[in-house]
Amino acid sequence: MNIWIVVAIIVVVLGFIVGNIMLLQQTAKEKLPKPDKDNNANFDDDDDWGKK
């Protein structure tokens, strides 16, 4: 196999791994919003599963 193909595959795999690690670090810094008390109060209002 040509050496350049092997080098290209290694670079792509390392780029994928480093990109995913950087994305994990960035998302770990973000804060999740706190849900309200009645966040899911109207969740089942449009449910017509048993009405048919």
PDB file of N, CA, C and O in Angstrom:
ATOM      1  N   MET A   1       0.854  -1.183   0.000  1.00  0.00           N
ATOM      2  CA  MET A   1       0.000   0.000   0.000  1.00  0.00           C
ATOM      3  C   MET A   1       0.892   1.235   0.000  1.00  0.00           C
ATOM      4  O   MET A   1       1.961   1.251   0.610  1.00  0.00           O
ATOM      5  N   ASN A   2       0.443   2.232  -0.675  1.00  0.00           N
ATOM      6  CA  ASN A   2       1.205   3.460  -0.773  1.00  0.00           C
ATOM      7  C   ASN A   2       1.297   4.128   0.601  1.00  0.00           C
ATOM      8  O   ASN A   2       0.321   4.151   1.351  1.00  0.00           O
ATOM      9  N   ILE A   3       2.468   4.668   0.925  1.00  0.00           N
ATOM     10  CA  ILE A   3       2.698   5.272   2.240  1.00  0.00           C
ATOM     11  C   ILE A   3       1.830   6.506   2.450  1.00  0.00           C
ATOM     12  O   ILE A   3       1.462   6.813   3.584  1.00  0.00           O
ATOM     13  N   TRP A   4       1.496   7.221   1.373  1.00  0.00           N
ATOM     14  CA  TRP A   4       0.695   8.439   1.513  1.00  0.00           C
ATOM     15  C   TRP A   4      -0.751   8.138   1.884  1.00  0.00           C
ATOM     16  O   TRP A   4      -1.406   8.933   2.559  1.00  0.00           O
ATOM     17  N   ILE A   5      -1.237   6.997   1.444  1.00  0.00           N
ATOM     18  CA  ILE A   5      -2.594   6.595   1.825  1.00  0.00           C
ATOM     19  C   ILE A   5      -2.642   6.276   3.315  1.00  0.00           C
ATOM     20  O   ILE A   5      -3.593   6.644   4.004  1.00  0.00           O
ATOM     21  N   VAL A   6      -1.621   5.594   3.806  1.00  0.00           N
ATOM     22  CA  VAL A   6      -1.547   5.265   5.225  1.00  0.00           C
ATOM     23  C   VAL A   6      -1.434   6.537   6.061  1.00  0.00           C
ATOM     24  O   VAL A   6      -2.102   6.667   7.087  1.00  0.00           O
ATOM     25  N   VAL A   7      -0.608   7.457   5.635  1.00  0.00           N
ATOM     26  CA  VAL A   7      -0.444   8.725   6.359  1.00  0.00           C
ATOM     27  C   VAL A   7      -1.753   9.507   6.344  1.00  0.00           C
ATOM     28  O   VAL A   7      -2.125  10.099   7.358  1.00  0.00           O
ATOM     29  N   ALA A   8      -2.449   9.521   5.231  1.00  0.00           N
ATOM     30  CA  ALA A   8      -3.717  10.242   5.142  1.00  0.00           C
ATOM     31  C   ALA A   8      -4.768   9.622   6.061  1.00  0.00           C
ATOM     32  O   ALA A   8      -5.522  10.349   6.708  1.00  0.00           O
ATOM     33  N   ILE A   9      -4.829   8.307   6.127  1.00  0.00           N
ATOM     34  CA  ILE A   9      -5.776   7.636   7.020  1.00  0.00           C
ATOM     35  C   ILE A   9      -5.460   7.957   8.477  1.00  0.00           C
ATOM     36  O   ILE A   9      -6.372   8.210   9.264  1.00  0.00           O
ATOM     37  N   ILE A  10      -4.192   7.948   8.840  1.00  0.00           N
ATOM     38  CA  ILE A  10      -3.792   8.263  10.214  1.00  0.00           C
ATOM     39  C   ILE A  10      -4.152   9.704  10.556  1.00  0.00           C
ATOM     40  O   ILE A  10      -4.641   9.970  11.654  1.00  0.00           O
ATOM     41  N   VAL A  11      -3.922  10.628   9.644  1.00  0.00           N
ATOM     42  CA  VAL A  11      -4.243  12.038   9.888  1.00  0.00           C
ATOM     43  C   VAL A  11      -5.747  12.226  10.048  1.00  0.00           C
ATOM     44  O   VAL A  11      -6.183  12.974  10.923  1.00  0.00           O
ATOM     45  N   VAL A  12      -6.537  11.567   9.228  1.00  0.00           N
ATOM     46  CA  VAL A  12      -7.989  11.685   9.329  1.00  0.00           C
ATOM     47  C   VAL A  12      -8.485  11.121  10.658  1.00  0.00           C
ATOM     48  O   VAL A  12      -9.327  11.740  11.309  1.00  0.00           O
ATOM     49  N   VAL A  13      -7.990   9.980  11.064  1.00  0.00           N
ATOM     50  CA  VAL A  13      -8.411   9.366  12.325  1.00  0.00           C
ATOM     51  C   VAL A  13      -7.996  10.227  13.510  1.00  0.00           C
ATOM     52  O   VAL A  13      -8.795  10.437  14.422  1.00  0.00           O
ATOM     53  N   LEU A  14      -6.784  10.723  13.517  1.00  0.00           N
ATOM     54  CA  LEU A  14      -6.338  11.590  14.606  1.00  0.00           C
ATOM     55  C   LEU A  14      -7.131  12.893  14.630  1.00  0.00           C
ATOM     56  O   LEU A  14      -7.453  13.395  15.707  1.00  0.00           O
ATOM     57  N   GLY A  15      -7.446  13.441  13.477  1.00  0.00           N
ATOM     58  CA  GLY A  15      -8.263  14.653  13.425  1.00  0.00           C
ATOM     59  C   GLY A  15      -9.657  14.415  13.972  1.00  0.00           C
ATOM     60  O   GLY A  15     -10.210  15.276  14.656  1.00  0.00           O
ATOM     61  N   PHE A  16     -10.225  13.267  13.683  1.00  0.00           N
ATOM     62  CA  PHE A  16     -11.546  12.917  14.206  1.00  0.00           C
ATOM     63  C   PHE A  16     -11.513  12.794  15.724  1.00  0.00           C
ATOM     64  O   PHE A  16     -12.404  13.296  16.410  1.00  0.00           O
ATOM     65  N   ILE A  17     -10.496  12.131  16.247  1.00  0.00           N
ATOM     66  CA  ILE A  17     -10.380  11.939  17.699  1.00  0.00           C
ATOM     67  C   ILE A  17     -10.150  13.269  18.403  1.00  0.00           C
ATOM     68  O   ILE A  17     -10.805  13.557  19.404  1.00  0.00           O
ATOM     69  N   VAL A  18      -9.236  14.077  17.898  1.00  0.00           N
ATOM     70  CA  VAL A  18      -8.951  15.372  18.522  1.00  0.00           C
ATOM     71  C   VAL A  18     -10.163  16.291  18.433  1.00  0.00           C
ATOM     72  O   VAL A  18     -10.448  17.021  19.382  1.00  0.00           O
ATOM     73  N   GLY A  19     -10.874  16.271  17.327  1.00  0.00           N
ATOM     74  CA  GLY A  19     -12.068  17.091  17.190  1.00  0.00           C
ATOM     75  C   GLY A  19     -13.151  16.707  18.177  1.00  0.00           C
ATOM     76  O   GLY A  19     -13.812  17.577  18.743  1.00  0.00           O
ATOM     77  N   ASN A  20     -13.341  15.420  18.390  1.00  0.00           N
ATOM     78  CA  ASN A  20     -14.338  14.968  19.354  1.00  0.00           C
ATOM     79  C   ASN A  20     -13.939  15.316  20.783  1.00  0.00           C
ATOM     80  O   ASN A  20     -14.799  15.669  21.590  1.00  0.00           O
ATOM     81  N   ILE A  21     -12.665  15.225  21.106  1.00  0.00           N
ATOM     82  CA  ILE A  21     -12.202  15.599  22.447  1.00  0.00           C
ATOM     83  C   ILE A  21     -12.405  17.094  22.674  1.00  0.00           C
ATOM     84  O   ILE A  21     -12.837  17.500  23.753  1.00  0.00           O
ATOM     85  N   MET A  22     -12.101  17.908  21.682  1.00  0.00           N
ATOM     86  CA  MET A  22     -12.306  19.353  21.819  1.00  0.00           C
ATOM     87  C   MET A  22     -13.787  19.688  21.959  1.00  0.00           C
ATOM     88  O   MET A  22     -14.148  20.589  22.716  1.00  0.00           O
ATOM     89  N   LEU A  23     -14.649  18.972  21.236  1.00  0.00           N
ATOM     90  CA  LEU A  23     -16.083  19.194  21.359  1.00  0.00           C
ATOM     91  C   LEU A  23     -16.586  18.799  22.748  1.00  0.00           C
ATOM     92  O   LEU A  23     -17.432  19.490  23.316  1.00  0.00           O
ATOM     93  N   LEU A  24     -16.083  17.718  23.290  1.00  0.00           N
ATOM     94  CA  LEU A  24     -16.452  17.317  24.646  1.00  0.00           C
ATOM     95  C   LEU A  24     -16.022  18.353  25.673  1.00  0.00           C
ATOM     96  O   LEU A  24     -16.778  18.658  26.596  1.00  0.00           O
ATOM     97  N   GLN A  25     -14.840  18.887  25.528  1.00  0.00           N
ATOM     98  CA  GLN A  25     -14.368  19.903  26.459  1.00  0.00           C
ATOM     99  C   GLN A  25     -15.222  21.161  26.375  1.00  0.00           C
ATOM    100  O   GLN A  25     -15.514  21.776  27.401  1.00  0.00           O
ATOM    101  N   GLN A  26     -15.621  21.548  25.184  1.00  0.00           N
ATOM    102  CA  GLN A  26     -16.420  22.755  25.017  1.00  0.00           C
ATOM    103  C   GLN A  26     -17.815  22.574  25.599  1.00  0.00           C
ATOM    104  O   GLN A  26     -18.331  23.479  26.255  1.00  0.00           O
ATOM    105  N   THR A  27     -18.428  21.429  25.371  1.00  0.00           N
ATOM    106  CA  THR A  27     -19.774  21.210  25.886  1.00  0.00           C
ATOM    107  C   THR A  27     -19.775  20.973  27.386  1.00  0.00           C
ATOM    108  O   THR A  27     -20.796  21.205  28.034  1.00  0.00           O
ATOM    109  N   ALA A  28     -18.678  20.523  27.957  1.00  0.00           N
ATOM    110  CA  ALA A  28     -18.613  20.325  29.406  1.00  0.00           C
ATOM    111  C   ALA A  28     -18.597  21.659  30.144  1.00  0.00           C
ATOM    112  O   ALA A  28     -18.977  21.713  31.314  1.00  0.00           O
ATOM    113  N   LYS A  29     -18.175  22.715  29.499  1.00  0.00           N
ATOM    114  CA  LYS A  29     -18.119  24.031  30.131  1.00  0.00           C
ATOM    115  C   LYS A  29     -19.478  24.719  30.161  1.00  0.00           C
ATOM    116  O   LYS A  29     -19.696  25.619  30.972  1.00  0.00           O
ATOM    117  N   GLU A  30     -20.400  24.306  29.284  1.00  0.00           N
ATOM    118  CA  GLU A  30     -21.694  24.963  29.211  1.00  0.00           C
ATOM    119  C   GLU A  30     -22.594  24.507  30.356  1.00  0.00           C
ATOM    120  O   GLU A  30     -22.533  23.357  30.790  1.00  0.00           O
ATOM    121  N   LYS A  31     -23.417  25.415  30.831  1.00  0.00           N
ATOM    122  CA  LYS A  31     -24.354  25.113  31.899  1.00  0.00           C
ATOM    123  C   LYS A  31     -25.705  24.750  31.306  1.00  0.00           C
ATOM    124  O   LYS A  31     -26.141  25.363  30.331  1.00  0.00           O
ATOM    125  N   LEU A  32     -26.368  23.759  31.887  1.00  0.00           N
ATOM    126  CA  LEU A  32     -27.696  23.385  31.448  1.00  0.00           C
ATOM    127  C   LEU A  32     -28.721  24.294  32.114  1.00  0.00           C
ATOM    128  O   LEU A  32     -28.566  24.641  33.285  1.00  0.00           O
ATOM    129  N   PRO A  33     -29.763  24.685  31.390  1.00  0.00           N
ATOM    130  CA  PRO A  33     -30.794  25.520  32.010  1.00  0.00           C
ATOM    131  C   PRO A  33     -31.597  24.713  33.019  1.00  0.00           C
ATOM    132  O   PRO A  33     -31.859  23.527  32.819  1.00  0.00           O
ATOM    133  N   LYS A  34     -31.987  25.379  34.113  1.00  0.00           N
ATOM    134  CA  LYS A  34     -32.789  24.705  35.127  1.00  0.00           C
ATOM    135  C   LYS A  34     -34.245  24.671  34.663  1.00  0.00           C
ATOM    136  O   LYS A  34     -34.780  25.695  34.236  1.00  0.00           O
ATOM    137  N   PRO A  35     -34.890  23.510  34.743  1.00  0.00           N
ATOM    138  CA  PRO A  35     -36.287  23.423  34.300  1.00  0.00           C
ATOM    139  C   PRO A  35     -37.227  24.098  35.298  1.00  0.00           C
ATOM    140  O   PRO A  35     -36.954  24.165  36.497  1.00  0.00           O
ATOM    141  N   ASP A  36     -38.338  24.591  34.765  1.00  0.00           N
ATOM    142  CA  ASP A  36     -39.363  25.172  35.615  1.00  0.00           C
ATOM    143  C   ASP A  36     -40.118  24.070  36.341  1.00  0.00           C
ATOM    144  O   ASP A  36     -39.993  22.891  36.012  1.00  0.00           O
ATOM    145  N   LYS A  37     -40.903  24.472  37.333  1.00  0.00           N
ATOM    146  CA  LYS A  37     -41.690  23.477  38.065  1.00  0.00           C
ATOM    147  C   LYS A  37     -42.760  22.860  37.183  1.00  0.00           C
ATOM    148  O   LYS A  37     -43.030  21.664  37.293  1.00  0.00           O
ATOM    149  N   ASP A  38     -43.379  23.651  36.306  1.00  0.00           N
ATOM    150  CA  ASP A  38     -44.427  23.140  35.435  1.00  0.00           C
ATOM    151  C   ASP A  38     -43.939  22.963  34.004  1.00  0.00           C
ATOM    152  O   ASP A  38     -44.651  23.271  33.048  1.00  0.00           O
ATOM    153  N   ASN A  39     -42.717  22.465  33.871  1.00  0.00           N
ATOM    154  CA  ASN A  39     -42.113  22.303  32.558  1.00  0.00           C
ATOM    155  C   ASN A  39     -42.906  21.300  31.707  1.00  0.00           C
ATOM    156  O   ASN A  39     -43.097  21.514  30.510  1.00  0.00           O
ATOM    157  N   ASN A  40     -43.363  20.213  32.326  1.00  0.00           N
ATOM    158  CA  ASN A  40     -44.083  19.176  31.584  1.00  0.00           C
ATOM    159  C   ASN A  40     -45.539  19.080  32.035  1.00  0.00           C
ATOM    160  O   ASN A  40     -46.134  18.006  31.953  1.00  0.00           O
ATOM    161  N   ALA A  41     -46.117  20.168  32.504  1.00  0.00           N
ATOM    162  CA  ALA A  41     -47.483  20.127  33.018  1.00  0.00           C
ATOM    163  C   ALA A  41     -48.482  19.808  31.925  1.00  0.00           C
ATOM    164  O   ALA A  41     -49.450  19.093  32.183  1.00  0.00           O
ATOM    165  N   ASN A  42     -48.290  20.306  30.723  1.00  0.00           N
ATOM    166  CA  ASN A  42     -49.237  20.106  29.629  1.00  0.00           C
ATOM    167  C   ASN A  42     -48.746  19.074  28.624  1.00  0.00           C
ATOM    168  O   ASN A  42     -49.091  19.137  27.444  1.00  0.00           O
ATOM    169  N   PHE A  43     -47.951  18.138  29.085  1.00  0.00           N
ATOM    170  CA  PHE A  43     -47.341  17.175  28.163  1.00  0.00           C
ATOM    171  C   PHE A  43     -48.385  16.245  27.547  1.00  0.00           C
ATOM    172  O   PHE A  43     -48.324  15.966  26.349  1.00  0.00           O
ATOM    173  N   ASP A  44     -49.333  15.765  28.335  1.00  0.00           N
ATOM    174  CA  ASP A  44     -50.300  14.789  27.845  1.00  0.00           C
ATOM    175  C   ASP A  44     -51.610  15.410  27.385  1.00  0.00           C
ATOM    176  O   ASP A  44     -52.563  14.671  27.138  1.00  0.00           O
ATOM    177  N   ASP A  45     -51.706  16.725  27.259  1.00  0.00           N
ATOM    178  CA  ASP A  45     -52.955  17.359  26.857  1.00  0.00           C
ATOM    179  C   ASP A  45     -53.361  16.983  25.433  1.00  0.00           C
ATOM    180  O   ASP A  45     -54.551  16.832  25.157  1.00  0.00           O
ATOM    181  N   ASP A  46     -52.413  16.832  24.541  1.00  0.00           N
ATOM    182  CA  ASP A  46     -52.725  16.530  23.144  1.00  0.00           C
ATOM    183  C   ASP A  46     -52.693  15.035  22.832  1.00  0.00           C
ATOM    184  O   ASP A  46     -52.726  14.637  21.667  1.00  0.00           O
ATOM    185  N   ASP A  47     -52.631  14.226  23.861  1.00  0.00           N
ATOM    186  CA  ASP A  47     -52.545  12.782  23.672  1.00  0.00           C
ATOM    187  C   ASP A  47     -53.934  12.220  23.435  1.00  0.00           C
ATOM    188  O   ASP A  47     -54.780  12.269  24.328  1.00  0.00           O
ATOM    189  N   ASP A  48     -54.181  11.688  22.250  1.00  0.00           N
ATOM    190  CA  ASP A  48     -55.474  11.111  21.940  1.00  0.00           C
ATOM    191  C   ASP A  48     -55.349   9.613  21.660  1.00  0.00           C
ATOM    192  O   ASP A  48     -56.071   9.074  20.821  1.00  0.00           O
ATOM    193  N   TRP A  49     -54.444   8.950  22.354  1.00  0.00           N
ATOM    194  CA  TRP A  49     -54.192   7.534  22.146  1.00  0.00           C
ATOM    195  C   TRP A  49     -55.421   6.704  22.526  1.00  0.00           C
ATOM    196  O   TRP A  49     -55.804   5.799  21.784  1.00  0.00           O
ATOM    197  N   GLY A  50     -56.039   6.999  23.664  1.00  0.00           N
ATOM    198  CA  GLY A  50     -57.171   6.211  24.115  1.00  0.00           C
ATOM    199  C   GLY A  50     -58.500   6.693  23.617  1.00  0.00           C
ATOM    200  O   GLY A  50     -59.522   6.076  23.918  1.00  0.00           O
ATOM    201  N   LYS A  51     -58.534   7.779  22.861  1.00  0.00           N
ATOM    202  CA  LYS A  51     -59.798   8.365  22.409  1.00  0.00           C
ATOM    203  C   LYS A  51     -60.316   7.737  21.126  1.00  0.00           C
ATOM    204  O   LYS A  51     -61.448   8.008  20.726  1.00  0.00           O
ATOM    205  N   LYS A  52     -59.519   6.908  20.474  1.00  0.00           N
ATOM    206  CA  LYS A  52     -59.945   6.324  19.197  1.00  0.00           C
ATOM    207  C   LYS A  52     -60.771   5.088  19.395  1.00  0.00           C
ATOM    208  O   LYS A  52     -61.208   4.475  18.420  1.00  0.00           O
TER     209      LYS A  52
END
